[in-house]
Every structure is written in structure tokens, then in C-alpha cells.
Amino acid sequence: MLIAYIGPKKTKIDKISGSRMVFPQFEAMEVEKEFAHQLLRFPTVYVEEKNLKAAMEKQKEATVSAAALIEEKKQAGIKELKDASRVINLDGQEVDLNKYTLIKLETLVESQDLDIATKAAGEKVYDYCERVFTAFVAKNESDA
């Protein structure tokens, strides 16, 4: 019976049936019927020769879709980082507002004469920082 190894390695040594045969990836090999039945219990690793092309296509599609998913997640992560970035250009220096304490943020609001309300009692510093960032960007766009 012709059996092929379709797993991720370039070669696979059969330890399941005890035959110790070496299977090259995607190449059908003649195997005794009693060993073949044991190997075919693992359909994600071994297939009959007649199913080899279908298994190869399925694996190729899975690889392509996995690569696309990885790229999509990578792009989403980059966008998320850019959205979370609160870097401003303050007097020629880049400043990350996310690293500012509440006192520094309030000082920045005063020094730049930003028209926003002070931090509310229940408001988180991160949310206040976002309001300061938005006001700063809006002010600089209107000045330009």
C-alpha cells in the first residue's frame, strides 16, 4: 500500500507502527498493509497516495490563509499602536503625553492655553491625556 507523509518536517521516521521507515515529505512509499492501517489512523500526518494531491492543496491553502491572517493582525497591531500614540511636537521636541503625569499635563494645558476642562474627579489620567492630546492637535491645526 502506498502511504505519504504530509506533516511539517522534511522527513519523518515511523515510530507508530515500529517499522522505523523514513518517509520523505510528500513522497509516497510502499508500506506493508498492517503498518499502513496503523499510520492512517493519523490523517493529519499520513495519507494514501490517492489523497496526496488533495492533502498538499489543503496544506498550501492553510499556509496562505495563515500568512494572510498574520499580516492582517500585524497591520491591526500597527494601527492600534498609532492610535494609542500620543506623541506631540512641543517647541521642536517630540513629547509622548502618555508618559506625562497629571501635574505635567495640567501644566501643559496652562502653558499652551488649551481650552479644555480640568480633570474630573472620576476621570482617569489616560482619558484626560487623550483630551489634552486632542485639544493640542486641534489647536495646532487651527494655527497652521
URKACOR-V236992 format. One record per residue. N is the residue number from 0. SS is DSSP state (2 for helix, 1 for strand, 0 for the rest). PHI is phi in whole degrees, -180 to 180 (NA if undefined). D_CENTER is the distance of its C-alpha to the mean C-alpha in Angstrom with 2 decimals. Layout:
n=[N N]
ss=[SS SS]
phi=[PHI PHI]
d_center=[D_CENTER D_CENTER]
This chain:
n=[0 1 2 3 4 5 6 7 8 9 10 11 12 13 14 15 16 17 18 19 20 21 22 23 24 25 26 27 28 29 30 31 32 33 34 35 36 37 38 39 40 41 42 43 44 45 46 47 48 49 50 51 52 53 54 55 56 57 58 59 60 61 62 63 64 65 66 67 68 69 70 71 72 73 74 75 76 77 78 79 80 81 82 83 84 85 86 87 88 89 90 91 92 93 94 95 96 97 98 99 100 101 102 103 104 105 106 107 108 109 110 111 112 113 114 115 116 117 118 119 120 121 122 123 124 125 126 127 128 129 130 131 132 133 134 135 136 137 138 139 140 141 142 143]
ss=[0 1 1 1 1 0 0 0 0 0 1 1 1 0 0 0 0 0 0 0 0 1 1 1 1 0 0 1 1 1 0 0 2 2 2 2 2 2 2 0 0 0 0 0 0 1 1 1 2 2 2 2 2 2 2 2 2 2 2 2 2 2 2 2 2 2 2 2 2 2 2 2 2 2 2 2 2 2 2 2 2 2 2 2 0 0 1 1 1 1 0 0 1 1 1 1 2 2 2 0 0 2 2 2 2 2 2 2 2 2 2 0 0 0 0 0 0 0 0 0 0 0 0 0 2 2 2 2 2 2 2 2 2 2 2 2 2 2 2 2 2 2 2 0]
phi=[NA -90 -125 -125 -89 -121 -75 -79 -82 -71 -138 -137 -93 -72 -113 -74 -90 88 -77 59 -72 -102 -104 -71 -63 64 -122 -75 -131 -75 -131 -62 -57 -65 -74 -60 -63 -68 -68 -72 -71 -117 -70 -88 -118 -128 -139 -72 -58 -66 -101 -64 -62 -63 -65 -65 -63 -62 -67 -65 -63 -64 -66 -65 -68 -66 -64 -65 -65 -63 -64 -64 -66 -63 -63 -64 -66 -64 -63 -63 -64 -66 -66 -82 -71 -124 -88 -123 -102 -114 54 83 -117 -82 -127 -95 -67 -63 -93 -81 -81 -60 -63 -65 -64 -65 -65 -63 -60 -68 -68 -95 53 -81 -94 -136 -73 -68 -63 -75 -60 -93 -76 -79 -61 -62 -67 -64 -60 -65 -65 -63 -60 -60 -66 -64 -64 -63 -64 -69 -70 -74 -74 -78]
d_center=[41.59 38.78 35.40 32.17 29.20 25.83 23.50 20.95 23.60 26.14 28.99 29.60 32.72 34.04 34.55 34.59 38.01 39.41 40.21 38.15 37.61 35.00 32.88 31.28 28.06 28.98 32.72 35.19 37.69 40.89 40.70 43.52 43.34 43.25 40.21 38.47 38.61 37.00 34.14 33.58 32.84 29.30 28.24 24.67 26.31 29.73 31.20 34.61 35.22 35.75 32.19 30.60 29.86 28.27 26.05 25.05 24.22 22.22 20.19 19.76 18.58 16.04 14.72 14.70 13.02 10.22 9.87 10.14 7.53 4.92 7.01 7.34 4.16 4.90 8.34 8.23 7.30 10.08 12.29 12.06 13.07 15.78 16.99 17.30 19.08 22.81 24.14 27.62 30.29 33.27 36.39 34.57 32.09 28.44 28.12 25.13 26.55 23.96 25.87 29.21 31.28 33.20 36.32 34.72 33.25 36.72 38.34 36.07 36.97 40.63 40.60 38.82 40.91 37.98 39.19 37.15 38.33 38.04 35.52 36.55 37.31 34.43 31.89 29.05 28.96 25.40 26.74 29.81 27.77 26.01 29.51 30.82 28.05 28.68 32.43 32.23 30.27 32.68 35.67 34.64 34.01 37.44 39.10 37.77]
